[in-house]
C-alpha cells in the first residue's frame, strides 16, 4: 500500500494488545521467551508500516501490571528484553522519525530500564512521523487510580475546585494526556477481552479480535485490519441522519 492509497477515513491512532507470544513459542516446542523475542521484531515492522497506512499514533501493550504474576524467570527475561530492545532500536527509531513515549508506572521498574526509557524519550522528543507509545507496567485501573490521586492533591491544595472536575479535566491527569484517543484497538491471538488496557481512552474505539499470534502479525495482516476499519460506520452514540 502506498501513501496515495491511504484511506482518509482510516484510523489515525491504533492501539495493539500484543498477545500470543508464549503460545506461538509453545507450538514450536520452544521456551516462552523465544516467542517474546520473535514478537519484539514485529514491533519494528509495525512502526515501519504505520506511515503507509496513514496511522500517526501507535500504542502497544508490552507489559501489564498483572504480568508480574508470571514466573520470575519469564519476568526477568522480559525486563532484559525490554532493555536490549531500547539499546538496539533507539537510533533506528530516531532515524525513522518516530517519537517514543512510555506510559505506566515506571517507578516499579529497575533503574537501568527507567534510565533507558528516559533516554529514548529524550532522543526522539522532536520527531513527528509516527508517535509510538509503549505501555510498560501499565494497567488502566492503575492509571485512573494514579490520575485521581493527582487530581485529589490539586483539589486539596486548592488549585482546582471540585465543581471544575469534568471528563476533560480528569483525562488531563491520565498517562496519555498528550495523545488522541485510539480509533482502533487490535488484540491478537484469538482472545476476546480488553485486559485492562486503555479503558477510559477506548470508550468509542472500534475493536478487532484476530486469531493471528503476535509473532505472525505481518505488515499484510496489519494492512488488512486497517482496511476493514475504513468500512465501519462510527456514530459515537448519535443516530445516522
N, C-alpha and C positions, 0 to 999 in steps of 0.2 A: 504494500500500500504506500503510495507517495503522498506528499503533502497536499497535492491538488485533489486527492481522493478523500480527504478527511471530511467526515460528515459534520456540518456545523451544529447539528443537534446532538452530537456525541457527548460523552461525559468529559468534563474538564478536570474533575477530581475523582480518581479511582482509589479505593481502599481494598487491600487484599489480606485475607486471613490465609497465611501460607501453611496449609495443613497437608499431612500425608508423608512427610519425610521419613518418619520411622517405619511406617507400613511399606513404603516403597523399598526401603533397605531390607526389611524382613523378607519380602517377597523374593529378594535376590540372595537370601542367606548371608547377609552382611550385617554388621552392627548398626544400631540406630544412628550413630554419629556419621557413618558413611552417607546416610540419607541427608543429614543436615548439611554436610559438605557439598553434596550434589545440589541441594536446594539453594545454597549461597550463590552458586554460579547462575542460577535463574534470576536472581535479583539484578545482576548486571544486565542481563538480556532485557528484563522488563523495563529498566530505566532507559536503555538504548532505544527501545521500541516506542516509548511514550510520544516523542515529537511527531512521528509519522502517524500516530493515531489521534493527534490533537489533544492528548492528555497533558495538562500542565502540572497537575499535582498528583503525586503517587504516595500513598501511605501504606506501610507494610507492617503487619503484626509479627514481630520477631520473637518476643518472649513475654509471657503474661505473668501477672502477679501470682497466678495459680501454678505456674510451671516450676516453682521452687519445690513442689511436692514430688517431682520426678527423682530418680535415683541420683545420688551425689555424683556418680561418675558421669552421668549424662549432663547434669547441670554444669559441672566443671568443664566438660568438653565443649558445651555451648558457649560458655564465657570465654574460653580460649579461642573458639572460632570467631566470636564477635571481635576480639582484639586483633586477630590475624586479618579479618576482613577489612577493618578500618585501615590497618597498616598497609595492606596490599592494594586497596581500591581507592584510597584518598586522592592521590594525584590523578588517577584516571577519571574519577567522578568530577574533579575540578576541571579537567580538560574538556569534559562533555558539557560544561556549563551548568552542572547540577548543584542546586543549593540543598544541603543536607541539614535536617533538624532531627532531634530526638525528643520523644515525649515519653512520659512515665516517671516513676520515682527513681531517679538515678542515684539518690543518696544510699540506697541499699546495694549498689553495685561496687565492685572493688575499685580502688583509687586509680589504678592504671587504666582500667577501662573508662572511668569517668574522664580522665585526662585526655584520652584518645578521642572521646566524644566531643569534648570541648574544642580540641584541636581541629577536628573535621568541620565542626560548625563554623569556627572562625575562618578556616581556609576558604570555605565556599560561600561566605555570607553575602558576597556581592554578585553571585551567579543568579541567572533568571531563566535558563532554558527549561529546566524541569525542577520542580520542588519535591524532593524526596524526604519523606518523614518516616522515621523508623521508630516504632513503638517497642520500647525495651524496658522490661519490668513495668508493664503497663496493664491496667485494668480500669474499665470505665467507672465502676463504682468507687474505686480508689481515687480516680481523677476527680470525680464530683465531690467526694469527701474532702480532698485537699483543697478544692476550689471553695467549698463552703466554709472551710476553716479560715482561709484567707479573707473571704468576704466578711466573716464574723469579726475578724480583727479590725477591718475597716470601719464596721459599724461601732464596735466597742470604743475605738479611738476617735469616733465622731467625724470621720472623713466621708462617711456615707450614712444617709438616713434609711431606716427600714423601708419606708414607702418609696424610696428610689429604686429598690431592687425589682428588676423585671428579668425576663429571659435573656435580653441582650446584655444586661449588666452581669448576670451570672455567667454567661458564655465568655465574657471578657476575662474571667478568672480561670478558665479551663486551659489545659496544656496547649490546645490547638487554637488559641485566641487569634493568631495571625493568619489562620488558614480558612478558606471557604469550606462549607460543609461538603462531604462527599456526595457525588451524584450516583455512584455505583459502588456497591460492595460485593466483592467476589470471594467466595470460600471454596477452596479446592478440596479434593479427596472424598467427596460424597456425603459429608456431614451437613445436616440442615439446621445448624444453630449458629448463633452470633457470638457466643463465648465471651461476653463481657467486653466487647470491642466497640468503641465509639458510639455508645448507646444514645447519648444526647445528640451528637452531631449527625447521626444517621436516621433521624426521625422520618425524613422524607426521601431517603436514598432508595434506589432500586437494588434488589439483591439477586445475585446469581450463584446458585449452589451447583457446582460441577463435579463430576466424578474423577476428573484428572488429578493425580497426585501432584504436589507442587514441583518435584524434580522433573516432571514431564510437561510443565506449563511453558510451552514454547511460544515464541512471538506469534505464530499462527493461531494458537489457541487464544492468546490474548486478543488478537485482532477479531476473532470470531465472536467473542463475548462482547466486545465493544460494539461490533456491528449490530448485534441483537438489541443492545440498549437503544440505538437510534430509532428503532421501530416502536418503542414504548410510548404510551400516552400518559404523560406526567401532569396531573392536575393539582397536586398539592392541596387536596381537600375540596377543591372547587368542582362545580358541575360544568361540563363542557357545553358551551353555547350551541 
